[in-house]
């Protein structure tokens, strides 16, 4: 019996443990921290061996295969020891994909991947397909494969998950865009991060498809130097394409080798230029899997966007409060500020991942009337923006930030939480940050 060791007892770890046991592995789960009760209960119920609060090396170094949680960097000494011993260390995405015959649509990118994943899944579901959505969003892919075999899986995949693949091969791969993010995990080398994202195409062949933003400089530069096997279908707001999807007037044109489809672009449920691109990526995938035009049209009109992504919360005294907590990097916040049409009170800050805020300066000067920092260390934000706005306030709790915003905002303004940073200084994750923002607004 092969021994499967799982590092990390969270969503991906427990999902892998369930699938591993089902497929006849001897399973051991090890977590350096404490395992949440809901996951511990599953491990106990399934009779799986586990430990928390530290790793017992003797129980790990005898593994035939190791699945590590995406949150654990490769440079951790234990992982290095495993690799030096020649023990394969893979991601949950890699492990689960070995046990399904479903068609996989894999979506990665610095921004937009959650919205694009949800919209692609929504269109397939509306068409009546048997489809699961997993990966970096919602449920564990491995657990889904163990419990419910689907015809299609739409997977949101992070660069960390892609770093752990060897044979994973999506039939349709997408890269929404690539901008500097998580550079602390890639030795502050943007090219290493770009290469990581392109691993999604690594095992594709000439019967597979690659959908990508034709206006993204990092993607185009990489493609020029690294040819790929898959059929390329770019999307563009600016240029007509021989194959792919582009905007012509108020219509999307989707051209594949087989035929062309036209769809109205002016009645989308999602707002903003970036969401035109997310929609293009999703409808291109939908066309490739044979969904009819009418279903695609209805789906993009009735789709509800992702929580914590430009989510309109409440209007109080004619001031709109918007939760964009999922904006954990500068580029996501750029899209948010770009879509603002009224004077904006901007709540920003958190754990800086090597951010360059200067690219936001033109938008801040044009649209932002006040900045409220929310983080343990706001020095870099202060240095960048203190002279760019009339009001600059530092806060250290969400309730305080929202109260300050309430006092500053006037009739017709927008209060925007779009942090441009990770959340781990004051919050559990971006969801916790967004939920605290919504709760604080309700308590005004």
Phi, psi and omega in degrees: 000129180287142180262120178254117176255134182243121178263112182110120183255042177261207185302310183288323181294313182290323176300316179294322179298316180297313180293320180300315179298316180300327183267010171091015176278153166275117192251136174223126180253129181230127180234130180293328179260205178265137178276133180299148184305317184298327179279323178298319180300320179293315180300317180294314181301322182272003177065036181266146179278135183207162173215157177221167178077016179149160180254129173270104187302324181300330181272354183252320186287353176262017181287150169271332183209140178236131171252122178250143177301145182298341180285348183266118180291154178297333185283354177302133184309320181297317179294318178300320179297317179297313182296319179296332179276355179083016178275124181297132176242115186236173177263166178301321180302315179297312184298309184295324184295339180288347186240022177223145176258006182295157172283128183253129170252112184253130186234124175227176182150161179287322180222156175086352187290327179292312179299315182295320178297313181296320181291318178299314178299317181300316181295315180296321180293317179297332179279357178086013179284153173277105190221137176246150177239127185202194180101237182279003184231133173065234189280160175291133177298316182299316180295322179296317178297322180292323191257330183212106179285128181249166176279326180226146167235130173255116187244127168273125188234127179275165177298325180298321178291323180290331179298337183256027179256152174234313182239359181306129185219101174284140176293323175237120177248144177228140165238114184289321179183166174223116175227159184306124179200152177052029185294340176298335179273349185239038177053031181054034180244106184301323182297326177296322178293317178300314180300321178299315179299320183287352175299341178298337181262355190309318185254008180287152175240188187283006172256359179260172184233146176233117181255131185205162179280114183284355179254006181268115187298320182294320180294312183297317180298319180293317181297326180297326183260347184224086180301146179240160184281327189292159175288124186270130176231091180284160170235148186208140173272343190257324192237145171288143182240146175295315174227146182121204184230134177215167182261128175231108186064238179251031180229142168276134172247122179248114182245120171245177179298334184280308183196186182237141176234142176244140180220141176295139182251001189260010180230039181284148174290330183269142180257157172102147181301319181297329180283339170297318180291316178302320180294318178302315181298315183293317183288332175296315178297318180298319178296319182296328181266011168086025179278139186284155187305315184298319179294317178298314181301311180296321184295319182284344177274330185253008182288133173263128186293178182287143173297149178068015178233100184046046184272117178288120186267293182209160169246122179236124182050045177063024173247125180271128177257126184237129180261109177238044185299336181288351177285087184261008175216169187297320184295321178297319178292327176303313179300319182295310180297322180298330183272356180286135181242001179229163177307134192241132168264114191256120174263121189219155172127167182150216180274116181285128182255036184084035186287146169249103186280350187299330181296341181275348189304313180301320180291322179297314180297324184280323194241338190262125179264336180207145176242130174244115179276142179225095181182166179286329179227105183255013189300319183292321178294318179300313181302320184283316194246354189302329180265001184268343182228160180286325183238126179224115186235140175255132178228164185228014176208147183299317182300322179293315180300317182290321178297319178296316180299320180299320181288324185281320188293140178243168180312129178090355179277170173237136170257117185244118167271107177216087199289334183063011185218162172290166192253001198283359177282318184242352187224163178290320182193181183293331178295316178300317179299313180295319180294321177295324177298312181296320180295318180296325178294317180295335181272001180294000000 
